[in-house]
Every structure is written in structure tokens, then in C-alpha cells.
Amino acid sequence: MDYLILLLFFVTVVLIVIACAITIFSRKLIVKERLLEIKEMFIDIEADSEMKEPFIKRVIEPMYHMVVRGFANAAPKSIREKYENLILAAAPKKKTTFNKVLLNQLILMSVYVFLMYFAFTNTGGKVNIPVMLFGGLLGFATPILLLYSKASKRKDKIRKALPDFLDLLYVSVEAG
């Protein structure tokens, strides 16, 4: 008899625990089902691949390219050709373009002018316009000077390798 009472007590406790679990988790199941229904309603929006792209690729990069093209189109053709020849002489296989060099110049000009202005105003001095103009000129010239440096290094490499190449070519032609 004692075992029967213990068994009935155990079964009663188990049934109470199961009933509590069902009432607690039934709310979660109802919410989960409702969320799945909402997700199915908006499945067409997720299918749009444009919204899956990051914000930078959707907005920032096209705006950046539009601004760069605008500045590049404003440059005279002779300057553009000179820059492109310099870029080819400096790094023919790199992805450096006229647009990137021009944008680097504009950004560096702005940064140098801002730094000069910031340095003078924070030290308590007056704003020195010639120094700020020099900073802008330095920012404008820095990318070009870097390209000239790379181009001269590449030309020196080619000049040093040319005699060996010509010897090898001469031997190959002689050998037939």
C-alpha cells in the first residue's frame, strides 16, 4: 500500500510539472509560430539582393566614384595624359588610376590645410595663411612626388637589367 501511495504521489508530481511546462512553453510556441508567419509574409523583401549588400557598397562607394569622376572630368586632358603616363611608368600592374591620384591630392591638401589651421589656432597664434597655403601645396605635391620616385626607381631597375637582357637576347639569336 505504501508503494502504491508513493507511486501515485510521484505520478501526480510528474503530471503537475508537465502541466506547468506546457503552460509556460506554450506561450513561446505561440510566439514562435506567429514570428514564422510574419517572416513568411515578408519573404519577398529578403529576396531583394540589393538590401543584402552592405551600406558601404550600396551608397558610399557609388557616391565616392561619382565624386572622383566629377573631379577627374574637370581636369584638362593634357594633365590627365601626363598623370597617366607617370602612373604607367611608376607601377604598370597596380590598380592606381588618375582618379585615385587626384582624390589623394585633394584629400591630402585638405588634411594638411586643416592640420596647419588646427596647429596655429590651438597654440594661441594667429592663423598664418601662407603656411596654410604651403601645407595645401605640400598635400597636392605629395602623391606626384611619390609617383615620380617610384617611376625613377623602376627606370633604374630597367636600365640595370637591360645589358643582361641584351646579352641573353644576342646569345639566343646566335644559337638559333
Phi and psi in degrees as GROMACS dihedral restraints (atoms count N, CA, C in turn):
[ dihedral_restraints ]
;  ai    aj    ak    al  type     phi  dphi    fc
    3     4     5     6     1   -62.0    20    10
    4     5     6     7     1   -38.7    20    10
    6     7     8     9     1   -66.2    20    10
    7     8     9    10     1   -37.0    20    10
    9    10    11    12     1   -66.1    20    10
   10    11    12    13     1   -40.0    20    10
   12    13    14    15     1   -66.0    20    10
   13    14    15    16     1   -43.0    20    10
   15    16    17    18     1   -62.3    20    10
   16    17    18    19     1   -42.9    20    10
   18    19    20    21     1   -63.4    20    10
   19    20    21    22     1   -43.8    20    10
   21    22    23    24     1   -65.8    20    10
   22    23    24    25     1   -38.7    20    10
   24    25    26    27     1   -63.0    20    10
   25    26    27    28     1   -44.2    20    10
   27    28    29    30     1   -63.4    20    10
   28    29    30    31     1   -44.1    20    10
   30    31    32    33     1   -63.9    20    10
   31    32    33    34     1   -40.1    20    10
   33    34    35    36     1   -63.4    20    10
   34    35    36    37     1   -43.9    20    10
   36    37    38    39     1   -64.3    20    10
   37    38    39    40     1   -42.9    20    10
   39    40    41    42     1   -62.5    20    10
   40    41    42    43     1   -43.7    20    10
   42    43    44    45     1   -64.7    20    10
   43    44    45    46     1   -38.0    20    10
   45    46    47    48     1   -66.0    20    10
   46    47    48    49     1   -42.3    20    10
   48    49    50    51     1   -63.7    20    10
   49    50    51    52     1   -42.7    20    10
   51    52    53    54     1   -64.8    20    10
   52    53    54    55     1   -40.6    20    10
   54    55    56    57     1   -64.2    20    10
   55    56    57    58     1   -41.8    20    10
   57    58    59    60     1   -64.9    20    10
   58    59    60    61     1   -42.0    20    10
   60    61    62    63     1   -63.9    20    10
   61    62    63    64     1   -40.3    20    10
   63    64    65    66     1   -65.3    20    10
   64    65    66    67     1   -42.5    20    10
   66    67    68    69     1   -68.0    20    10
   67    68    69    70     1   -36.2    20    10
   69    70    71    72     1   -71.6    20    10
   70    71    72    73     1   -48.1    20    10
   72    73    74    75     1   -81.4    20    10
   73    74    75    76     1   -13.9    20    10
   75    76    77    78     1   -66.9    20    10
   76    77    78    79     1   -33.7    20    10
   78    79    80    81     1   -64.3    20    10
   79    80    81    82     1   -41.6    20    10
   81    82    83    84     1   -64.6    20    10
   82    83    84    85     1   -38.9    20    10
   84    85    86    87     1   -66.4    20    10
   85    86    87    88     1   -39.5    20    10
   87    88    89    90     1   -64.3    20    10
   88    89    90    91     1   -43.8    20    10
   90    91    92    93     1   -64.0    20    10
   91    92    93    94     1   -42.6    20    10
   93    94    95    96     1   -62.4    20    10
   94    95    96    97     1   -43.4    20    10
   96    97    98    99     1   -63.2    20    10
   97    98    99   100     1   -41.1    20    10
   99   100   101   102     1   -65.3    20    10
  100   101   102   103     1   -41.0    20    10
  102   103   104   105     1   -63.7    20    10
  103   104   105   106     1   -38.7    20    10
  105   106   107   108     1   -64.0    20    10
  106   107   108   109     1   -38.1    20    10
  108   109   110   111     1   -64.0    20    10
  109   110   111   112     1   -43.0    20    10
  111   112   113   114     1   -64.6    20    10
  112   113   114   115     1   -40.6    20    10
  114   115   116   117     1   -62.3    20    10
  115   116   117   118     1   -40.2    20    10
  117   118   119   120     1   -66.4    20    10
  118   119   120   121     1   -31.2    20    10
  120   121   122   123     1   -66.9    20    10
  121   122   123   124     1   -33.9    20    10
  123   124   125   126     1  -105.2    20    10
  124   125   126   127     1    23.4    20    10
  126   127   128   129     1   -65.2    20    10
  127   128   129   130     1   -27.8    20    10
  129   130   131   132     1   -68.7    20    10
  130   131   132   133     1   -33.8    20    10
  132   133   134   135     1   -67.3    20    10
  133   134   135   136     1   -37.8    20    10
  135   136   137   138     1   -70.0    20    10
  136   137   138   139     1   -25.0    20    10
  138   139   140   141     1   -70.7    20    10
  139   140   141   142     1   -20.0    20    10
  141   142   143   144     1   -69.9    20    10
  142   143   144   145     1   111.2    20    10
  144   145   146   147     1   -72.8    20    10
  145   146   147   148     1   -22.7    20    10
  147   148   149   150     1   -63.7    20    10
  148   149   150   151     1   -36.4    20    10
  150   151   152   153     1   -76.2    20    10
  151   152   153   154     1   -14.2    20    10
  153   154   155   156     1   -79.9    20    10
  154   155   156   157     1   -19.7    20    10
  156   157   158   159     1   -69.3    20    10
  157   158   159   160     1   146.7    20    10
  159   160   161   162     1   -64.9    20    10
  160   161   162   163     1   156.6    20    10
  162   163   164   165     1   -57.8    20    10
  163   164   165   166     1   -37.7    20    10
  165   166   167   168     1   -61.7    20    10
  166   167   168   169     1   -43.6    20    10
  168   169   170   171     1   -73.5    20    10
  169   170   171   172     1   -30.8    20    10
  171   172   173   174     1   -81.0    20    10
  172   173   174   175     1   -36.1    20    10
  174   175   176   177     1  -118.3    20    10
  175   176   177   178     1   -52.8    20    10
  177   178   179   180     1   -67.5    20    10
  178   179   180   181     1   -49.4    20    10
  180   181   182   183     1   -62.0    20    10
  181   182   183   184     1   -45.7    20    10
  183   184   185   186     1   -61.9    20    10
  184   185   186   187     1   -37.1    20    10
  186   187   188   189     1   -66.6    20    10
  187   188   189   190     1   -41.6    20    10
  189   190   191   192     1   -59.3    20    10
  190   191   192   193     1   -48.2    20    10
  192   193   194   195     1   -64.4    20    10
  193   194   195   196     1   -35.3    20    10
  195   196   197   198     1   -66.2    20    10
  196   197   198   199     1   -43.3    20    10
  198   199   200   201     1   -65.9    20    10
  199   200   201   202     1   -43.5    20    10
  201   202   203   204     1   -63.3    20    10
  202   203   204   205     1   -44.2    20    10
  204   205   206   207     1   -62.6    20    10
  205   206   207   208     1   -37.4    20    10
  207   208   209   210     1   -62.4    20    10
  208   209   210   211     1   -44.6    20    10
  210   211   212   213     1   -67.1    20    10
  211   212   213   214     1   -39.7    20    10
  213   214   215   216     1   -66.6    20    10
  214   215   216   217     1   -37.8    20    10
  216   217   218   219     1   -70.4    20    10
  217   218   219   220     1   -21.2    20    10
  219   220   221   222     1   -79.0    20    10
  220   221   222   223     1   -18.0    20    10
  222   223   224   225     1   -76.4    20    10
  223   224   225   226     1   144.4    20    10
  225   226   227   228     1   -64.8    20    10
  226   227   228   229     1   153.2    20    10
  228   229   230   231     1   -64.1    20    10
  229   230   231   232     1   -36.8    20    10
  231   232   233   234     1   -64.9    20    10
  232   233   234   235     1   -40.4    20    10
  234   235   236   237     1   -68.0    20    10
  235   236   237   238     1   -40.4    20    10
  237   238   239   240     1   -60.3    20    10
  238   239   240   241     1   -44.9    20    10
  240   241   242   243     1   -64.3    20    10
  241   242   243   244     1   -40.0    20    10
  243   244   245   246     1   -62.5    20    10
  244   245   246   247     1   -44.9    20    10
  246   247   248   249     1   -63.1    20    10
  247   248   249   250     1   -43.5    20    10
  249   250   251   252     1   -64.5    20    10
  250   251   252   253     1   -38.6    20    10
  252   253   254   255     1   -64.7    20    10
  253   254   255   256     1   -40.5    20    10
  255   256   257   258     1   -64.7    20    10
  256   257   258   259     1   -40.6    20    10
  258   259   260   261     1   -64.4    20    10
  259   260   261   262     1   -42.5    20    10
  261   262   263   264     1   -64.0    20    10
  262   263   264   265     1   -38.2    20    10
  264   265   266   267     1   -70.5    20    10
  265   266   267   268     1   -31.4    20    10
  267   268   269   270     1   -81.3    20    10
  268   269   270   271     1   -46.7    20    10
  270   271   272   273     1  -155.5    20    10
  271   272   273   274     1    87.0    20    10
  273   274   275   276     1   -68.3    20    10
  274   275   276   277     1   -28.9    20    10
  276   277   278   279     1   -95.4    20    10
  277   278   279   280     1    -6.0    20    10
  279   280   281   282     1   -77.2    20    10
  280   281   282   283     1   164.8    20    10
  282   283   284   285     1   -93.7    20    10
  283   284   285   286     1    28.5    20    10
  285   286   287   288     1   -77.3    20    10
  286   287   288   289     1   131.7    20    10
  288   289   290   291     1  -126.2    20    10
  289   290   291   292     1   167.7    20    10
  291   292   293   294     1   -58.3    20    10
  292   293   294   295     1   -41.2    20    10
  294   295   296   297     1   -61.0    20    10
  295   296   297   298     1   -42.8    20    10
  297   298   299   300     1   -67.5    20    10
  298   299   300   301     1   -40.1    20    10
  300   301   302   303     1   -64.1    20    10
  301   302   303   304     1   -44.1    20    10
  303   304   305   306     1   -63.1    20    10
  304   305   306   307     1   -42.6    20    10
  306   307   308   309     1   -65.9    20    10
  307   308   309   310     1   -39.6    20    10
  309   310   311   312     1   -60.3    20    10
  310   311   312   313     1   -41.1    20    10
  312   313   314   315     1   -61.0    20    10
  313   314   315   316     1   -47.0    20    10
  315   316   317   318     1   -64.9    20    10
  316   317   318   319     1   -40.9    20    10
  318   319   320   321     1   -66.7    20    10
  319   320   321   322     1   -46.4    20    10
  321   322   323   324     1   -64.3    20    10
  322   323   324   325     1   -37.4    20    10
  324   325   326   327     1   -59.2    20    10
  325   326   327   328     1   -48.5    20    10
  327   328   329   330     1   -62.1    20    10
  328   329   330   331     1   -43.6    20    10
  330   331   332   333     1   -64.6    20    10
  331   332   333   334     1   -46.3    20    10
  333   334   335   336     1   -64.6    20    10
  334   335   336   337     1   -41.3    20    10
  336   337   338   339     1   -63.8    20    10
  337   338   339   340     1   -44.0    20    10
  339   340   341   342     1   -61.9    20    10
  340   341   342   343     1   -44.0    20    10
  342   343   344   345     1   -63.2    20    10
  343   344   345   346     1   -40.4    20    10
  345   346   347   348     1   -64.3    20    10
  346   347   348   349     1   -43.6    20    10
  348   349   350   351     1   -62.5    20    10
  349   350   351   352     1   -45.7    20    10
  351   352   353   354     1   -63.2    20    10
  352   353   354   355     1   -41.4    20    10
  354   355   356   357     1   -64.7    20    10
  355   356   357   358     1   -42.1    20    10
  357   358   359   360     1   -73.3    20    10
  358   359   360   361     1   -38.1    20    10
  360   361   362   363     1   -74.3    20    10
  361   362   363   364     1   -31.0    20    10
  363   364   365   366     1   -81.9    20    10
  364   365   366   367     1   -19.9    20    10
  366   367   368   369     1   -89.5    20    10
  367   368   369   370     1    -0.1    20    10
  369   370   371   372     1    87.8    20    10
  370   371   372   373     1     0.7    20    10
  372   373   374   375     1   -86.0    20    10
  373   374   375   376     1   170.0    20    10
  375   376   377   378     1   -79.6    20    10
  376   377   378   379     1   158.3    20    10
  378   379   380   381     1   -70.7    20    10
  379   380   381   382     1   123.8    20    10
  381   382   383   384     1  -101.5    20    10
  382   383   384   385     1   101.5    20    10
  384   385   386   387     1   -64.3    20    10
  385   386   387   388     1   -41.9    20    10
  387   388   389   390     1   -60.5    20    10
  388   389   390   391     1   -37.0    20    10
  390   391   392   393     1   -68.2    20    10
  391   392   393   394     1   -38.6    20    10
  393   394   395   396     1   -64.6    20    10
  394   395   396   397     1   -40.0    20    10
  396   397   398   399     1   -64.5    20    10
  397   398   399   400     1   -38.4    20    10
  399   400   401   402     1   -62.9    20    10
  400   401   402   403     1   -40.3    20    10
  402   403   404   405     1   -61.3    20    10
  403   404   405   406     1   -42.4    20    10
  405   406   407   408     1   -64.0    20    10
  406   407   408   409     1   -41.6    20    10
  408   409   410   411     1   -63.9    20    10
  409   410   411   412     1   -40.2    20    10
  411   412   413   414     1   -63.7    20    10
  412   413   414   415     1   -42.2    20    10
  414   415   416   417     1   -64.5    20    10
  415   416   417   418     1   -35.1    20    10
  417   418   419   420     1   -71.1    20    10
  418   419   420   421     1   -36.9    20    10
  420   421   422   423     1   -84.2    20    10
  421   422   423   424     1   -22.8    20    10
  423   424   425   426     1   -57.2    20    10
  424   425   426   427     1   -51.4    20    10
  426   427   428   429     1   -61.6    20    10
  427   428   429   430     1   -37.3    20    10
  429   430   431   432     1   -67.1    20    10
  430   431   432   433     1   -42.6    20    10
  432   433   434   435     1   -63.5    20    10
  433   434   435   436     1   -38.4    20    10
  435   436   437   438     1   -64.0    20    10
  436   437   438   439     1   -41.0    20    10
  438   439   440   441     1   -65.7    20    10
  439   440   441   442     1   -42.2    20    10
  441   442   443   444     1   -61.0    20    10
  442   443   444   445     1   -40.4    20    10
  444   445   446   447     1   -63.8    20    10
  445   446   447   448     1   -46.2    20    10
  447   448   449   450     1   -63.5    20    10
  448   449   450   451     1   -40.0    20    10
  450   451   452   453     1   -65.2    20    10
  451   452   453   454     1   -41.9    20    10
  453   454   455   456     1   -68.2    20    10
  454   455   456   457     1   -37.4    20    10
  456   457   458   459     1   -63.4    20    10
  457   458   459   460     1   -41.6    20    10
  459   460   461   462     1   -66.9    20    10
  460   461   462   463     1   -40.4    20    10
  462   463   464   465     1   -63.6    20    10
  463   464   465   466     1   -39.8    20    10
  465   466   467   468     1   -63.5    20    10
  466   467   468   469     1   -40.9    20    10
  468   469   470   471     1   -60.4    20    10
  469   470   471   472     1   -43.9    20    10
  471   472   473   474     1   -65.2    20    10
  472   473   474   475     1   -42.7    20    10
  474   475   476   477     1   -62.4    20    10
  475   476   477   478     1   -38.5    20    10
  477   478   479   480     1   -72.0    20    10
  478   479   480   481     1   -32.5    20    10
  480   481   482   483     1   -86.9    20    10
  481   482   483   484     1   -14.2    20    10
  483   484   485   486     1   -63.1    20    10
  484   485   486   487     1   -45.5    20    10
  486   487   488   489     1   -60.5    20    10
  487   488   489   490     1   -42.3    20    10
  489   490   491   492     1   -63.5    20    10
  490   491   492   493     1   -40.2    20    10
  492   493   494   495     1   -64.1    20    10
  493   494   495   496     1   -43.1    20    10
  495   496   497   498     1   -65.4    20    10
  496   497   498   499     1   -39.5    20    10
  498   499   500   501     1   -61.3    20    10
  499   500   501   502     1   -45.7    20    10
  501   502   503   504     1   -62.9    20    10
  502   503   504   505     1   -40.7    20    10
  504   505   506   507     1   -64.8    20    10
  505   506   507   508     1   -41.1    20    10
  507   508   509   510     1   -64.9    20    10
  508   509   510   511     1   -44.2    20    10
  510   511   512   513     1   -64.9    20    10
  511   512   513   514     1   -39.2    20    10
  513   514   515   516     1   -65.7    20    10
  514   515   516   517     1   -40.3    20    10
  516   517   518   519     1   -67.9    20    10
  517   518   519   520     1   -40.5    20    10
  519   520   521   522     1   -63.4    20    10
  520   521   522   523     1   -38.8    20    10
  522   523   524   525     1   -71.2    20    10
  523   524   525   526     1   -23.3    20    10
